[in-house]
């Protein structure tokens, strides 16, 4: 399994990044793969080779926008005793104390502010599955409602997220009206960091619960939900402003690290069907009632149980990643 960690390097690599940009431009113009051809630019050959390979082989590349210094595995050293990563060609030291046990460091990409450490991490042995938990993701109320079909336990996570939506929506609207674009950008970045941090915490809790309860995690397959034109304007804002896809990615890779299986179910009628008898009931906001058996419940809780009970399960995400070699969902670690 491949993970990427993000760490602030606190160094000024502006000269090297400018040189890297020139190397990339040369690669696009001449399609060269030899570092000897760009020796006059002054960039270290270990980095030049990586940039030349990337841009000279990409026939669609016409210009260079965002460039990073790519350091291959053979140019990286790791001190086991000090837990320190060292890149000799840049004289760069990175903290490795927070990193998990890894098989090897594949490469490091160094940008203006951050270093992105790509590494191969051994996968955990699969847990013995005894039950399943359903996770209902929402745009209002709690971001995630988790239900265990065996114990009946219900956990609600992300209560403050709706408040975050509204707060930053108002701030952005005011800044847009005043034309303060720099401040607007800072506010957007701040909101993204809060969303990412919250999704990390929610996904970590869900995976920890699944491992403790020996459960498979079941999620709705929400691919293509953004293309549904029937949503109201307020629903579309909530759907797009809170990254459900990011939360899904975080759950996937954290589960994979812990050996917890993840599966997907058809989302049709999960919020309308009664989790007790299976009859289509009545939903009014966050209230659900069944006219057939009289069952009354919180609508999100009812949906979470339906997801957990669903039999039409798609291919496990873990099995899919093994087949396709997916390296998505990097764990973003700040240091």
KAWOLIN-V267445 format. One line per field, one symbol per residue. phi: phi as a letter, one per 40 degrees, with the letter a starting at -180 (. if undefined). A space follows every 50 residues. Layout:
# KAWOLIN-V267445
phi->???
This chain:
# KAWOLIN-V267445
phi->.bbbbbbccfbbbdcccccccccccccccbfcbbcccbccchcdcccddc cccccccccccbabbbbbccbcdcbbbbccccfbcbbdcbfbbbcbcccc cbcaccabbbbcbbbbccacbccccccccbaabbbccbcbgccbbbbbcc cgcbbbbgccccccdcdcccccccccccgccccccccccccccccccccc cccccccccccccfbccbbccccgcccccccccccccccccbcccccccc cdccccccgccbbbbcccgccbccccbgccbbbbgcbbbbccbgcbaccc cdcccccccdccccddccccccccgcbcfcccbcb
